[in-house]
Amino acid sequence: ARYSGQGGVARRYELISSIRQENPNTLLLDAGDMFQGTPYFNFYGGELEFKLMSKMGYDAATIGNHEFDNGIEGLAGQLHHAHFRILSANYDFSNTMLDGLTEPYRVFVRDGIRIGVFGLGIELEGLVGKKQYKETKYLDPVEMATEMATVLRDQEQCDLVICLSHLGYEYRGDKISDIKLAGATRDIDLIIGGHTHTFLPKPV
């Protein structure tokens, strides 16, 4: 859930702090769409969101389509405010201002457990204007997830593999989703998904 306003931020900060007191090995992750069309984003362009997430102690996030709302330049210009990892395995930013500013994956060690986390983004064509994402190349998420799982299991010797996905939970037709990704890949222990705002009464 996302809280708005000063009181909402304070409540969320208190919640995170209490959880970390109970379990100091907690990872705090975001599945994308950190930027939204709120008055805060419209005025600060993402600076406030990144600063607040940093203060709350986020460990990593992936990129959603709304991160391109102010164009790729807008996102690149705000990243220095994010004191957490931005993970994206299937966006090739090599010919853009984001080149070198993201990572495909990150390994976190908690109480001796190696946890590999990687990010996947939704196809931008038809969803985001070309002028906003420019030369960003969308790579097949199933292929990249398979590669990431292999790298994290075999090379990085991870005990757990987590995918931060902004693909969306489920669709009719052939569009790739978290459900399809889970069925088409191996060695991913957990998919944390965003984009479709799907309410799940319990984990699937």
Buried (B, 14 or more C-beta within 10 A) or exposed (E): EEBEEEEEBEEBBEEBEEEEEEEEEBBBBBBBBBBBEEEBBEEBBBBBBBBBBEEBBBBBBBBBBBBBBBBBEBBBBBBEBBEBBBBBBBBBBEEBBBEEBBBBBBBBEBEEEBBBBBBBBBBBEEEBEEEBBBBBEBBEBBEBBBBBBBBBBEEBEBBBBBBBBBBBBBEEEEEBBBBBBBEEBEBBEBBBBBBBEEEEEEEE
